[in-house]
Amino acid sequence: MNEHKAGFVNIIGNPNVGKSTLMNAFVGEKLSIITSKAQTTRHRILGIVNGDDFQVILSDTPGIIKPAYDLQTSMMDFVKSAFEDADLLLYMVEIGEKALKDEQFFNKIKNSKIPVLLLLNKVDKASQELLEEQVQYWQQELPSVEIHPISALQNFNVQGVFERILELLPASPPYYPKDQLTDKPERFFVNETIREKILMNYKKEIPYAVEVETEEFLEDEEIIRIRSVIMVERDSQKGIIIGHKGSALKKVGMEARKDLEKFFDKQVHIELFVKVNKNWRNDSRQLKRFGYNN
């Protein structure tokens, strides 16, 4: 038998470079929200990939930004923690990108004592000439880092990167039970699925002013009954979320239900309510309640 390997592999990078797409491709399940909008991931989400002789604990993190309010500060704390417990870092950039939006984080990568794989993503959108130019650029910027061109969306070289991860992992027994997929409870994925539908269906500041809390999750053999509250910061936002005669909220509920039925492989009944929770993004007590500032 081969020696068992296990370790924490943490994915970091700027917003919208494809971290969540890569995480979901590795895990084979949709654990992280994927939309074209920046700052979609707010938490640090673990996805666990198990084999007979390995356990890879992947960690998707929020895109690196300069925080503008308390919620974003908490999001960047999740990124800091990803540097602290990693056995291996995946630094994800897209073609044409030059550096992280925060120099402090970039310097941490430059001086990292643990292995770093730089994943040059979205290569399906680049010419061979541009790709070679980018590889050369990153070799000069980060000479101690391994560079792997990939397309997370098209699944190009994702398996190759995974095999390299396995080579670099330390020998260790598993950290989690072998049948475990993530460290998050069911309610977390309900909240994230509803939030994804809000990101997709509303514009401007609305998705960023929203948090979702699932108050009831009742499961029996036939059906899961869910009651969730969508928090907004202002009365005007509440009206936009609900829409004319409740049509916008109904659409979010229908789309979330379809995805959740696939995720849980069971019939789902979902009730959505909207409440105003003023200034929650800058309220440390509220942020703690929603799983930030921990």
C-alpha positions in Angstrom: 0.0 0.0 0.0 1.1 3.6 -0.7 1.8 5.9 2.1 -1.3 8.0 3.0 -1.1 11.7 2.2 -3.3 14.6 3.4 -3.0 18.3 3.6 -4.6 21.8 3.2 -4.4 23.3 -0.3 -5.6 26.9 -0.3 -6.7 28.9 -3.4 -6.0 32.6 -3.3 -6.1 35.4 -5.9 -7.9 38.6 -7.1 -11.7 38.6 -7.5 -13.1 36.8 -10.5 -10.0 34.9 -11.6 -11.9 31.5 -11.4 -11.0 30.2 -7.9 -14.6 28.9 -7.2 -14.7 27.3 -10.7 -11.5 25.5 -10.0 -12.5 24.4 -6.5 -15.8 22.9 -7.9 -13.9 21.2 -10.7 -11.6 19.5 -8.2 -14.4 18.5 -5.8 -16.9 17.5 -8.5 -19.7 19.3 -6.6 -20.9 22.9 -6.7 -19.8 24.1 -3.3 -18.8 27.7 -4.2 -20.9 30.3 -5.9 -19.8 31.1 -9.5 -21.0 34.3 -11.1 -19.4 36.9 -13.3 -19.7 39.5 -10.4 -16.7 40.3 -8.2 -16.6 39.4 -4.5 -19.0 36.5 -4.9 -17.3 34.3 -2.3 -17.5 35.8 1.2 -16.4 32.9 3.3 -13.6 30.4 3.3 -15.2 27.2 2.0 -13.6 23.8 2.4 -14.0 21.1 -0.3 -12.6 17.7 0.6 -11.4 15.2 -2.1 -10.8 11.7 -0.9 -9.0 8.7 -2.4 -7.8 5.4 -1.0 -4.4 6.9 -0.1 -5.0 10.7 0.0 -7.2 13.4 1.3 -6.9 16.9 -0.3 -8.6 19.6 1.7 -9.2 22.5 -0.7 -10.1 25.9 0.5 -11.8 28.6 -1.7 -11.2 32.1 -0.3 -12.7 35.5 -1.1 -11.0 37.5 -3.9 -8.3 39.8 -2.5 -9.4 43.5 -2.2 -8.7 46.6 -0.2 -11.6 46.5 2.4 -14.1 49.4 2.3 -16.3 48.2 5.2 -16.3 45.7 8.1 -17.7 42.8 6.1 -14.8 43.1 3.6 -12.3 43.3 6.4 -13.7 40.0 7.7 -13.5 38.5 4.2 -9.8 39.4 4.1 -9.3 37.8 7.5 -10.4 34.5 5.8 -7.6 35.1 3.2 -5.0 35.7 5.9 -6.0 32.5 7.6 -5.5 30.6 4.3 -1.8 31.6 4.4 -1.4 30.4 8.0 -2.5 26.7 7.7 -1.7 25.8 4.1 0.5 22.9 3.2 0.4 24.2 -0.4 -0.8 27.4 -1.9 -2.5 27.8 -5.3 -2.1 31.4 -6.5 -4.5 31.9 -9.3 -4.1 34.6 -11.9 -5.7 35.2 -15.2 -4.1 36.1 -18.5 -3.1 39.7 -18.5 -3.0 40.2 -14.8 0.1 41.6 -13.1 -0.2 41.2 -9.3 -2.5 40.9 -6.4 -4.5 44.0 -5.5 -2.9 44.0 -2.1 0.9 44.2 -2.0 1.2 42.8 1.5 -0.4 39.5 0.3 1.7 39.5 -2.9 4.9 39.8 -0.7 3.7 36.8 1.4 3.6 34.7 -1.8 7.0 35.9 -2.8 8.5 34.9 0.5 6.4 31.8 1.1 8.1 28.9 2.9 5.6 26.4 1.5 5.3 25.3 -2.1 3.3 27.7 -4.4 1.7 26.7 -7.7 0.9 29.7 -9.8 -2.2 28.8 -12.0 -2.4 30.9 -15.1 -6.1 30.6 -15.8 -8.4 31.3 -18.8 -5.6 30.2 -21.3 -8.4 29.2 -23.7 -8.8 33.0 -24.3 -5.2 33.7 -25.1 -2.9 33.2 -28.1 0.2 31.0 -27.8 2.3 34.1 -28.1 0.5 35.9 -25.2 0.7 32.7 -23.1 4.4 32.4 -23.5 4.9 36.1 -22.7 2.8 35.7 -19.5 4.7 32.6 -18.4 8.0 34.6 -18.8 6.6 37.6 -16.9 5.6 35.4 -13.9 8.9 33.5 -13.9 10.7 36.8 -13.5 8.2 38.1 -10.8 8.1 34.8 -8.8 11.2 32.7 -9.6 10.6 30.2 -6.9 7.0 29.4 -8.0 5.8 26.6 -10.3 3.7 27.9 -13.2 0.8 25.8 -14.6 -1.4 27.1 -17.5 -5.0 26.0 -17.0 -8.6 26.7 -18.0 -10.8 25.9 -15.0 -14.0 26.4 -17.0 -12.9 24.2 -19.9 -11.2 21.7 -17.5 -7.9 22.1 -19.3 -4.9 20.8 -17.3 -7.0 20.6 -14.1 -6.2 16.9 -13.6 -2.5 17.6 -14.2 -2.5 20.2 -11.4 -4.4 17.8 -9.1 -1.7 15.1 -9.7 1.0 17.7 -8.9 -0.8 18.6 -5.7 -0.8 14.9 -4.7 3.0 14.7 -5.3 3.6 17.7 -3.0 1.3 16.8 -0.2 2.9 15.6 3.1 2.4 12.1 4.4 -0.4 12.3 7.0 -3.5 10.4 8.1 -6.8 12.0 7.0 -8.1 15.1 8.9 -11.8 14.4 8.2 -14.0 11.3 7.8 -13.5 9.9 4.3 -17.1 10.4 3.3 -17.1 14.1 4.2 -17.4 16.6 1.3 -17.1 19.9 3.2 -16.9 21.5 6.6 -20.1 23.6 6.1 -23.6 22.6 7.3 -26.6 22.2 5.0 -28.0 25.6 5.9 -24.8 27.3 4.6 -25.4 25.9 1.1 -29.0 27.0 1.2 -28.0 30.5 2.1 -25.3 30.5 -0.6 -27.6 29.2 -3.3 -30.2 31.9 -2.6 -27.5 34.5 -2.5 -26.2 33.3 -5.9 -29.7 33.8 -7.4 -29.8 37.3 -6.0 -26.3 38.0 -7.6 -27.6 36.8 -10.9 -31.0 38.5 -10.9 -30.3 42.0 -9.4 -27.9 44.8 -10.4 -25.8 47.5 -8.8 -25.5 47.5 -5.0 -28.4 45.1 -4.2 -26.4 41.8 -4.1 -23.7 43.3 -2.0 -26.2 44.7 0.6 -27.8 41.2 1.0 -27.2 38.4 3.5 -29.3 35.3 3.8 -30.2 33.4 7.0 -32.0 30.1 7.0 -34.2 29.9 10.0 -35.8 26.5 9.4 -34.3 23.4 7.7 -36.7 20.4 8.3 -35.9 17.2 6.5 -37.9 14.0 6.3 -37.8 11.1 3.9 -39.8 12.7 1.1 -39.0 16.5 1.3 -36.9 19.2 2.8 -38.8 22.3 4.1 -36.8 25.5 4.2 -37.6 28.9 5.5 -35.0 31.6 4.8 -34.8 35.3 5.4 -33.1 37.7 3.0 -31.6 40.7 4.9 -31.2 44.0 3.2 -29.9 47.3 4.5 -32.7 49.7 3.4 -36.5 49.8 2.8 -36.0 50.7 -0.9 -33.8 47.5 -1.3 -36.6 45.4 0.2 -39.0 46.7 -2.5 -36.5 45.8 -5.2 -35.9 42.3 -3.9 -39.7 41.6 -3.7 -40.5 43.2 -7.1 -43.9 43.9 -8.5 -46.5 41.7 -6.8 -43.7 39.6 -5.4 -42.6 38.4 -8.9 -38.8 39.0 -8.4 -38.7 37.2 -5.1 -40.8 34.3 -6.5 -38.2 33.9 -9.4 -35.3 33.7 -6.9 -37.2 31.1 -4.9 -38.0 29.0 -7.9 -34.4 29.1 -9.2 -32.9 28.3 -5.7 -35.4 25.4 -5.3 -34.3 23.8 -8.6 -30.6 24.0 -7.6 -31.2 22.8 -4.1 -33.2 19.8 -5.3 -30.2 18.8 -7.4 -27.8 19.4 -4.5 -29.7 17.4 -1.9 -31.2 15.0 -4.5 -34.6 15.4 -2.8 -37.8 17.5 -3.2 -37.5 20.9 -1.6 -40.1 23.4 -0.5 -38.8 26.9 0.1 -40.3 30.0 1.7 -38.5 33.3 1.4 -39.0 36.5 3.4 -37.3 39.8 3.2 -36.3 41.9 6.3 -34.5 45.2 6.7 -31.4 44.9 8.9 -29.8 48.3 8.8 -26.1 48.7 8.4 -25.4 44.9 9.0 -22.2 45.1 6.9 -20.6 47.4 9.5 -22.1 45.8 12.7 -19.6 43.4 14.3 -22.4 41.7 16.3 -24.4 41.0 13.2 -21.3 39.9 11.2 -20.5 37.4 13.9 -24.0 36.0 13.8 -23.7 35.5 10.0 -20.4 33.6 10.4 -17.9 36.4 9.8 -15.4 37.8 12.4 -14.9 34.3 13.8 
